[in-house]
Amino acid sequence: MEVSQLKQFILSLESPIRASGGTKVADDLARMVAALSAFDRLTVSDFADFLVQAEEYHRTGVLPAATSKRGGRATKASGLKGEMLVKDVAAQIERICDSASDSSQSHEELERQIQSLLKKPTKNDIVAIARELHIPGSFKTKGDAINAVVSLAVDRRFTFGRTQF
């Protein structure tokens, strides 16, 4: 079963709930369906695995290593799960970069935040994150890719500071 099918089921509940006076609950279900759209192609099982990883990240601030279904050993993220990881981390880095214009935040703090996000992902994942952030170039090492992403935040802060009148 895919998440898109789960969405259809949830949507089927919206009308009867709304008709019985549960407008708030029906609105919440509609909001949930909209939020699930990004995960349409995942199986429900893969989505459950993603939720476990997201909860751990939310609780600890550390991206958990992807695990294989065979033996539970850590593996490199790949496929749709890897794409979700890349997009999620890239979005978090975008938010950090957007906050880089806050002059009360030090260069070291920006660097620390970004490096903590990039500690667990593989080199290939970090290169994909850099591409998602539209960072050009090639990266020979994981460190090169991390430095390019950190430079993005620092450059945005510097550029923002120069454009203030």
N, C-alpha and C positions, 0 to 999 in steps of 0.2 A: 504494500500500500504506500502510495506517495503522499506527501504533504498536500498536494493539490486536491487529492480525494478527501483528505481530512478537512480541508477548507470547505468543500462542498457540503459535508456533513454538518459542520458548524453553521454554515449559512442556512441549512434547512431548519435549524432550530430558531433562527432569528425571527421569522414571521410569526410562528405561534406564540413565542414569548412576548413579542411586541403586542400582538392581538389581545393577550391576557393582561395587558397593563404593565408589563415589565420593560418599559422603554429604556431605562438606564442599563439593564442587563443586555438588552438587544443591541444597544449602542456599543457596549463593551465587546460583544461578540463580533460586531462589524469591524471594530477597530482591530481585534485580534486577527481576523481574516485578512485585513489589509497588511498587517505586520508579517503574516506568514507568507505573503506573496514572494518574498525574496528566496524562499526555501522550497518552492513548488516542485522542483525536480528531485529533491531528496526523498529517500524512503523514510517512513516514520521511524524506523530503527536508527538510521543515520542521523535524523533530526534529534532523536533522544540522546545519542552520543554527543552531538553538538551542544545540547542543553547542559549536559553534565560538565563539558569543558567550559562553557560560558559561566556556569555557576561557580566553578572552581576559580576561574579568573576573577569573577566579581568578588569572591570571598578573599582571595589571596593576593590578587594583582599580578599573578604569574600565569602565563599561558601554559597549560598542561601539554605534555608531549602527546602526539597522536599515538594511539595504540592499534596494533593489528588485531583482527578478530581471532587470529591463530596464536594462542599462547600468551596473549597480553603483552608482548614485547613492544617497546617503543619503535615506531617506524617514522620515516619521513612523511610529512603530510603530502598528499597528492590528490589529483582529481578534484571533485567538487568540494570536498572538505578543505583541501588546500586552498582553493579559490576563496572559500568563505573566510578562512583564516587570514589570507592576504588582504581581502577587502576590509575585514574588521580591523585589523591592525593599521592598515593605511588610513582608515577613517579616524582612528584614535590619534594617529600622528598628525593628521590634518587639524584636529581639534587642538592639539598641543601647539602646532605651528600658528594657528589662529590666535591662540593665547600668547604667543611670543611677542605680540605687540604690547603686552602689559609690561611696562618698564620696571615694575617691582619684581619681576621674575628674572633671576640671574641666568647668565649663559650656562653656568654649571648645572642649575636646576633643570633647564631645558634639556641639556645633554643627558642628565641622569634619567629623566622621565623617558626619553626616547630609547636610551640604551637598555632600560629595564624591560621595555616592550619587545626589544629585539634580542634578548638574551637566549630564549629557547628556540625560536624558529631556525630552520636550516638556512644555509647560504642561499640555496635556490629560492626559498620562501622570501628571504630578505631582498634578493634581486627582484623578485616579482612585486614585492611591496614598493621598492624604488620605482619600478616601471609604472605601477598604479599611481604613484605620486608624480609621474611625468618627469622623473630624473633621468637625464640622458647618460650615456657612457657605458663602459663595460667594467666589471669588477672582478679582479682576480681572486680576492679573498673575501670572506665574510666581513672582516674588519673594514675593507674598502667600501663595501655596500653600506655598512652601518655608518661610516664616516660621511658618506654622501647624504644619507637621510638626516643625520644630525646637522650637517651643513645647511640643509634646506631650512630648518627651523631658525638657525642662527642668521642666515641670509635674510629671511623674512623679517626677523626682528630688526636687523640693521636697516633694511630698506624702509620699514615702517617708520623707524626713528628719523630717517633722513627726509621723509615726505611730510613730516609734521611742520606746521607753520607757526 
